[in-house]
């Protein structure tokens, strides 16, 4: 496909100058990824403006440029220049057209929300696999499809990378794509050009205000999945924003409630939860069922219900989905138990609401003390730091405040921000060194106590400055537990 043909199909509003005759070899937004014959789309980001890298892209062999500026005088022969109102809005449709619109050959299921996205995608994958389908998955943890696994840099990849992955899913014979839709990704148009068959919403609590500025802007970012993309939607109406989105949504929908709200399509009552899992009575439009999960906590019941509703909207029979959920395991780093002489659990909870949910799930199961190791990320919304402290102090017997990806901020300053939220009388310690904090918690625990190490979950690095250092909470917990045995 020539540049002009591709532009006419994907961005008919573009003002095109020049016109190379050769076929476009790639559509990319990173000048370092340009190959001979590529179309380079210059994105304007918060910290980087792709327009500054147009010359670099041309030097690497780009034959077409899509920008928000006019073509320079004397455009070289054989080059195509397209001016568009928004390169972010153009990239997805261009990449989708280049790859032959892969989302049209897949059922794309996308979930958004502050917490629970990874768990919902994990459960959906297991439901679809159990029904003989072939899902590809894009999540915070990794990309998985057709027996392949690869790490991912983003919860929702840039639009050109996303379309390449969807094309890989299609070409590998996948039937579905299950993905997380982050607020950043939605605002930046990363799902542009993607046909989303079913959208899901988990919840909305304070996070990412360093990027969005206000909770209202953050909410509006999540809303884009349902106003601009999803053909059907599943909404957790235990959440106020979920109720708002469900009421406004005009497509096919399912509503869910883990608190027994009477008007929800899928709602549970008589919830019972233990270390081995959860069980409840499920009310559905098809009648009453038993919901059994190997996951604990009301927040995981909420996640499972969203996965169930999304699966139903995608055509999975209710009873088949319930049978799959009964066998489904928890995703890595989500209430993951680390075996040893005292109970240790690792979880990704890194927002006030997530910490509250996880601690509330564990609190009734602990005979002794509940000890929580946690920290707040650097270069992120500082306003949530004291709120995290208050959430932990409400339910934990002892908090150990430590570092969690301090990035370019002072670790000591971040810890100081967190402990400002500790109520008078709360039991807490500060240990900036995360390894030492984990060792301290495990060493002081006695039989009957439980240590929750929160914040990283599945992550395997600690970012200090701009360098990622190997660090896995699960490995550190194993090391600390082994040290107890050695003593």
C-alpha distance (Angstrom), angle and dihedral (degrees) to the residues before:
residue distance angle dihedral
X1 . . .
X2 3.82 . .
X3 3.81 119.8 .
X4 3.80 92.4 -107.2
X5 3.80 92.8 49.7
X6 3.80 91.8 48.8
X7 3.80 92.1 46.9
X8 3.80 92.9 48.1
X9 3.82 91.0 52.4
X10 3.80 98.9 43.7
X11 3.82 106.2 26.4
X12 3.81 109.4 20.0
X13 3.83 90.2 168.8
X14 3.82 91.4 65.3
X15 3.81 118.8 116.8
X16 3.80 102.8 -134.8
X17 3.80 126.3 -157.2
X18 3.78 123.3 -173.7
X19 3.74 122.7 -1.7
X20 3.77 128.9 -133.9
X21 3.79 116.4 -154.9
X22 3.80 98.2 -145.2
X23 3.79 123.9 98.1
X24 3.80 118.7 -98.9
X25 3.82 108.1 -105.9
X26 3.83 97.8 -166.7
X27 3.80 142.8 -8.2
X28 3.81 110.8 -134.6
X29 3.80 140.3 163.8
X30 3.82 97.0 -164.9
X31 3.80 112.7 77.7
X32 3.81 89.3 -151.5
X33 3.81 89.4 63.2
X34 3.81 94.7 53.5
X35 3.80 116.6 125.2
X36 3.78 128.7 -175.5
X37 3.81 109.8 -66.3
X38 3.81 95.4 16.9
X39 3.79 127.6 146.4
X40 3.82 109.4 -129.0
X41 3.81 117.3 -153.1
X42 3.82 111.4 -160.1
X43 3.80 108.4 -143.7
X44 3.78 124.2 -164.2
X45 3.80 107.8 -136.5
X46 3.78 132.9 178.0
X47 3.78 94.0 -100.6
X48 3.80 103.6 14.4
X49 3.80 131.4 46.0
X50 3.78 111.6 -154.9
X51 3.80 90.3 -154.8
X52 3.81 86.9 75.7
X53 3.80 89.1 62.3
X54 3.79 99.6 51.1
X55 3.80 92.4 101.9
X56 3.81 90.3 49.8
X57 3.80 90.0 50.9
X58 3.81 91.7 49.9
X59 3.79 91.0 49.1
X60 3.81 88.6 55.5
X61 3.79 92.5 53.8
X62 3.80 107.1 -87.2
X63 3.80 110.3 160.8
X64 3.80 98.0 -173.8
X65 3.81 132.8 40.2
X66 3.80 127.3 -163.2
X67 3.81 111.3 -163.0
X68 3.79 143.4 152.0
X69 3.81 90.4 -119.0
X70 3.80 134.0 73.0
X71 3.77 120.9 -93.4
X72 3.80 112.2 -88.9
X73 3.81 117.7 -108.3
X74 3.77 113.9 -88.1
X75 3.80 97.0 23.7
X76 3.79 107.6 -160.6
X77 3.79 117.4 -102.9
X78 3.77 113.9 -95.6
X79 3.82 94.0 26.8
X80 3.81 125.4 115.0
X81 3.80 121.4 -152.1
X82 3.81 122.1 -170.2
X83 3.80 123.8 -170.9
X84 3.81 114.1 -155.3
X85 3.83 132.1 174.7
X86 3.81 91.9 -120.2
X87 3.79 125.9 14.4
X88 3.82 89.7 -166.4
X89 3.79 89.7 59.3
X90 3.82 92.1 44.9
X91 3.81 99.5 49.1
X92 3.81 98.4 70.8
X93 3.82 96.9 49.1
X94 3.83 90.7 44.3
X95 3.80 93.2 50.6
X96 3.80 91.5 43.5
X97 3.81 91.9 52.4
X98 3.82 91.4 45.3
X99 3.82 90.9 55.3
X100 3.80 94.0 43.8
X101 3.82 96.6 -101.4
X102 3.82 97.3 -70.2
X103 3.81 95.4 -172.4
X104 3.80 89.0 65.8
X105 3.80 88.6 64.9
X106 3.83 93.1 48.9
X107 3.77 138.0 56.4
X108 3.80 101.0 -120.7
X109 3.81 115.4 -155.3
X110 3.82 113.3 -171.7
X111 3.80 126.7 -176.6
X112 3.79 127.9 -165.0
X113 3.80 135.0 -178.2
X114 3.79 139.4 107.0
X115 3.80 96.9 -90.2
X116 3.79 134.2 17.7
X117 3.81 101.4 34.6
X118 3.80 95.1 119.8
X119 3.80 92.3 45.9
X120 3.81 91.9 50.6
X121 3.81 93.0 49.9
X122 3.82 90.0 47.0
X123 3.81 92.2 51.7
X124 3.80 92.9 44.1
X125 3.79 90.2 52.7
X126 3.80 90.9 53.6
X127 3.81 92.4 46.9
X128 3.80 92.3 51.0
X129 3.80 93.7 44.9
X130 3.80 91.3 50.9
X131 3.81 89.4 54.3
X132 3.81 93.1 54.2
X133 3.79 96.1 -101.9
X134 3.80 126.2 132.8
X135 3.80 111.8 -129.7
X136 3.76 127.7 -176.5
X137 3.81 114.5 -152.4
X138 3.81 132.2 -150.3
X139 3.79 111.1 -172.9
X140 3.78 143.6 147.2
X141 3.81 88.0 -95.8
X142 3.81 101.1 50.3
X143 3.80 147.8 -55.2
X144 3.83 115.4 -88.0
X145 3.79 130.0 -176.9
X146 3.81 139.7 138.8
X147 3.80 92.5 -1.5
X148 3.80 93.3 -49.7
X149 3.81 126.0 119.1
X150 3.77 127.4 -172.1
X151 3.81 134.6 167.2
X152 3.77 119.8 -106.1
X153 3.81 130.3 -144.4
X154 3.78 96.4 -155.6
X155 3.80 138.9 36.4
X156 3.82 86.1 -131.0
X157 3.82 112.7 20.0
X158 3.82 122.6 -133.9
X159 3.79 111.2 -82.1
X160 3.81 96.2 -102.3
X161 3.82 91.6 49.6
X162 3.80 91.1 44.9
X163 3.80 93.0 53.9
X164 3.81 90.4 47.3
X165 3.81 89.6 53.3
X166 3.80 92.8 46.9
X167 3.81 88.5 50.8
X168 3.81 89.3 50.9
X169 3.81 89.5 51.3
X170 3.80 91.2 50.2
X171 3.79 93.9 46.3
X172 3.82 90.8 49.1
X173 3.80 90.8 56.1
X174 3.80 98.7 -103.8
X175 3.79 117.0 161.8
X176 3.80 97.7 -162.9
X177 3.79 140.0 28.2
X178 3.80 115.1 -149.4
X179 3.79 113.7 -167.5
X180 3.78 147.2 163.3
X181 3.80 116.5 -118.6
X182 3.80 109.1 -154.0
X183 3.79 123.2 -159.4
X184 3.82 89.2 -117.6
X185 3.79 90.2 51.7
X186 3.80 93.5 48.9
X187 3.82 95.1 47.9
X188 3.80 91.6 45.9
X189 3.80 92.4 51.2
X190 3.80 95.0 -117.8
X191 3.81 90.8 147.8
X192 3.80 91.7 52.3
X193 3.79 110.7 131.9
X194 3.81 91.6 21.5
X195 3.79 121.0 121.6
X196 3.81 105.3 -141.3
X197 3.79 110.8 -161.1
X198 3.81 96.0 -175.5
X199 3.79 131.5 15.7
X200 3.79 125.9 -165.5
X201 3.81 132.6 -161.0
X202 3.81 123.4 -158.6
X203 3.82 108.7 174.9
X204 3.77 144.4 -55.5
X205 3.79 124.5 -126.3
X206 3.79 133.6 148.6
X207 3.81 113.7 -56.0
X208 3.81 139.8 120.0
X209 3.80 94.1 25.4
X210 3.80 87.0 139.5
X211 3.83 84.3 71.6
X212 3.81 105.4 29.2
X213 3.80 98.0 35.8
X214 3.81 97.8 -146.9
X215 3.78 136.8 37.7
X216 3.81 88.2 -120.2
X217 3.81 92.0 57.7
X218 3.81 89.5 46.7
X219 3.82 89.8 52.1
X220 3.79 91.5 48.4
X221 3.81 89.7 52.9
X222 3.81 90.8 56.1
X223 3.80 90.1 46.1
X224 3.83 90.7 62.6
X225 3.81 91.1 75.7
X226 3.80 89.3 64.5
X227 3.81 102.1 33.6
X228 3.80 97.0 45.3
X229 3.80 109.8 20.9
X230 3.81 124.9 15.2
X231 3.80 120.7 86.9
X232 3.83 92.1 -165.6
X233 3.80 130.1 19.4
X234 3.79 142.0 -157.5
X235 3.81 118.3 -159.3
X236 3.80 134.0 -168.2
X237 3.80 100.0 -136.4
X238 3.80 93.4 -171.6
X239 3.81 80.7 82.6
X240 3.81 117.8 73.1
X241 3.81 92.9 -137.0
X242 3.80 89.2 48.3
X243 3.81 89.5 56.7
X244 3.80 90.3 48.7
X245 3.81 93.4 49.4
X246 3.80 92.8 45.8
X247 3.80 92.4 51.2
X248 3.81 91.9 51.8
X249 3.82 97.2 42.6
X250 3.80 114.3 106.2
X251 3.81 101.2 -169.8
X252 3.80 132.8 76.4
X253 3.77 108.8 -56.3
X254 3.78 148.6 178.8
X255 3.80 125.0 -156.7
X256 3.80 123.4 -156.0
X257 3.80 137.3 -163.3
X258 3.79 130.3 -175.7
X259 3.81 88.1 -173.7
X260 3.80 97.3 60.2
X261 3.82 98.9 -106.1
X262 3.78 102.9 -177.4
X263 3.80 98.9 -135.0
X264 3.83 96.5 50.5
X265 3.81 116.9 110.6
X266 3.81 92.1 -137.8
X267 3.80 114.1 30.7
X268 3.78 134.9 157.6
X269 3.78 133.3 -144.7
X270 3.80 134.0 -178.9
X271 3.81 93.1 32.3
X272 3.80 113.8 -168.3
X273 3.80 120.4 -174.9
X274 3.81 134.9 -177.7
X275 3.79 139.5 157.4
X276 3.80 89.6 -80.0
X277 3.79 95.9 52.1
X278 3.80 146.5 -79.6
X279 3.79 137.5 -70.0
X280 3.80 131.9 -171.0
X281 3.77 145.8 155.8
X282 3.80 109.8 -97.5
X283 3.80 122.3 -153.1
X284 3.82 115.2 -157.7
X285 3.82 137.4 166.1
X286 3.84 85.7 -102.0
X287 3.80 93.3 54.3
X288 3.78 138.2 -92.4
X289 3.80 121.4 -28.7
X290 3.81 138.9 171.5
X291 3.80 116.3 -108.3
X292 3.81 113.6 -154.8
X293 3.80 123.5 177.9
X294 3.78 136.7 176.1
X295 3.81 86.0 -143.3
X296 3.78 126.4 90.4
X297 3.77 131.5 -141.5
X298 3.78 135.6 46.5
X299 3.81 90.6 -98.3
X300 3.81 89.7 61.7
X301 3.80 90.2 48.9
X302 3.82 86.5 54.6
X303 3.81 89.7 51.2
X304 3.81 92.3 47.3
X305 3.80 91.9 50.8
X306 3.81 91.7 51.9
X307 3.82 89.4 49.7
X308 3.81 89.6 48.2
X309 3.80 93.0 50.0
X310 3.80 92.9 47.0
X311 3.81 90.9 48.8
X312 3.81 90.6 51.3
X313 3.80 91.4 50.5
X314 3.81 88.0 50.9
X315 3.80 89.9 56.3
X316 3.82 102.3 -97.2
X317 3.84 112.1 143.7
X318 3.81 111.9 -111.8
X319 3.80 96.4 -124.1
X320 3.81 92.5 47.8
X321 3.80 90.5 52.3
X322 3.82 92.0 48.1
X323 3.80 91.6 51.0
X324 3.81 89.7 51.5
X325 3.80 92.2 49.1
X326 3.80 90.7 52.8
X327 3.81 89.1 60.5
X328 3.81 97.7 36.7
X329 3.78 119.2 119.1
X330 3.80 125.8 -144.1
X331 3.81 119.0 -96.7
X332 3.81 118.6 -104.0
X333 3.78 114.1 -78.1
X334 3.79 94.8 13.9
X335 3.82 108.7 116.2
X336 3.79 86.2 -33.5
X337 3.80 112.6 175.9
X338 3.81 119.8 -137.1
X339 3.83 109.8 -153.0
X340 3.79 117.7 -126.2
X341 3.79 146.7 108.2
X342 3.82 91.5 -63.4
X343 3.80 128.2 35.6
X344 3.81 114.7 -94.1
X345 3.80 125.4 175.5
X346 3.83 127.0 -174.2
X347 3.80 120.3 -155.0
X348 3.80 138.1 172.0
X349 3.84 93.4 -132.1
X350 3.80 106.6 139.5
X351 3.80 104.6 151.0
X352 3.82 128.8 71.7
X353 3.80 91.9 -109.5
X354 3.81 94.4 46.9
X355 3.80 91.6 49.2
X356 3.79 90.2 49.2
X357 3.82 91.3 50.3
X358 3.79 95.7 48.2
X359 3.79 94.9 44.3
X360 3.81 90.6 46.8
X361 3.81 89.2 53.1
X362 3.80 92.6 50.1
X363 3.82 100.4 38.3
X364 3.84 97.9 78.7
X365 3.81 90.8 47.7
X366 3.81 97.1 56.2
X367 3.80 118.9 89.9
X368 3.81 93.7 -175.6
X369 3.79 131.8 24.3
X370 3.79 125.7 -25.7
X371 3.82 106.6 -142.4
X372 3.81 117.7 -168.9
X373 3.81 125.4 -162.2
X374 3.80 110.9 -166.9
X375 3.79 145.0 142.5
X376 3.79 141.5 -179.2
X377 3.79 126.8 -108.7
X378 3.78 121.7 -109.6
X379 3.82 123.4 -120.6
X380 3.80 88.5 26.0
X381 3.81 134.9 104.1
X382 3.83 104.2 -49.0
X383 3.79 92.1 -166.1
X384 3.78 92.9 75.2
X385 3.82 93.9 56.2
X386 3.83 98.4 84.4
X387 3.81 89.2 40.2
X388 3.81 89.0 57.6
X389 3.80 89.3 53.4
X390 3.79 92.0 51.1
X391 3.82 91.4 49.0
X392 3.81 91.9 52.3
X393 3.81 94.3 43.5
X394 3.81 91.1 54.7
X395 3.81 94.5 61.7
X396 3.81 110.9 14.1
X397 3.79 123.3 81.0
X398 3.80 91.0 -147.5
X399 3.80 131.6 16.1
X400 3.79 123.0 -158.8
X401 3.80 108.2 -164.6
X402 3.79 114.7 -153.5
X403 3.82 144.3 149.5
X404 3.80 124.8 -62.3
X405 3.81 113.2 179.0
X406 3.82 97.2 -36.7
X407 3.81 89.8 -175.3
X408 3.82 110.1 -179.6
X409 3.82 96.0 -16.3
X410 3.80 125.8 93.2
X411 3.83 108.6 -94.3
X412 3.80 90.1 -145.6
X413 3.80 91.3 53.0
X414 3.81 91.9 50.5
X415 3.80 91.7 50.3
X416 3.82 89.1 49.0
X417 3.83 89.7 53.1
X418 3.80 90.4 51.6
X419 3.80 97.9 48.2
X420 3.81 91.1 51.4
X421 3.78 84.8 76.0
X422 3.81 95.2 55.3
X423 3.81 110.0 114.2
X424 3.78 119.7 -125.6
X425 3.78 108.4 -85.9
X426 3.81 95.7 23.1
X427 3.80 115.5 137.0
X428 3.79 110.5 -123.8
X429 3.78 144.2 143.9
X430 3.79 131.6 -163.5
X431 3.79 121.4 -136.7
X432 3.79 112.9 164.1
X433 3.82 93.8 -166.9
X434 3.82 104.3 82.0
X435 3.81 94.5 -156.7
X436 3.80 90.6 52.3
X437 3.81 90.9 46.4
X438 3.81 91.4 54.5
X439 3.80 91.3 46.2
X440 3.80 90.1 49.9
X441 3.82 93.6 50.5
X442 3.80 94.4 47.1
X443 3.81 92.9 44.6
X444 3.80 94.1 53.2
X445 3.82 95.5 44.3
X446 3.79 117.8 104.3
X447 3.82 130.5 -166.3
X448 3.80 107.4 -66.4
X449 3.81 93.2 31.3
X450 3.80 123.0 105.9
X451 3.80 126.4 -151.1
X452 3.81 117.3 -151.6
X453 3.81 114.0 -163.6
X454 3.80 103.8 -164.6
X455 3.79 135.9 -172.8
X456 3.79 110.0 41.7
X457 3.78 106.1 49.2
X458 3.81 106.4 161.4
X459 3.82 94.7 6.2
X460 3.79 118.2 118.4
X461 3.81 101.4 -166.8
X462 3.80 141.5 61.9
X463 3.81 113.3 -146.1
X464 3.80 112.3 -143.1
X465 3.78 114.3 174.0
X466 3.79 103.0 -29.3
X467 3.81 95.2 -39.0
X468 3.79 124.4 98.9
X469 3.80 111.7 -142.1
X470 3.83 121.6 -164.7
X471 3.81 108.2 -98.8
X472 3.80 130.1 149.8
X473 3.81 119.9 179.0
X474 3.81 90.1 -150.6
X475 3.80 92.5 54.9
X476 3.80 91.0 45.6
X477 3.80 90.3 50.8
X478 3.81 91.3 50.2
X479 3.79 90.0 50.0
X480 3.80 91.9 49.5
X481 3.81 91.9 46.8
X482 3.80 90.7 49.8
X483 3.79 88.3 51.8
X484 3.81 89.9 56.5
X485 3.81 90.9 52.5
X486 3.82 91.6 47.7
X487 3.80 90.3 55.4
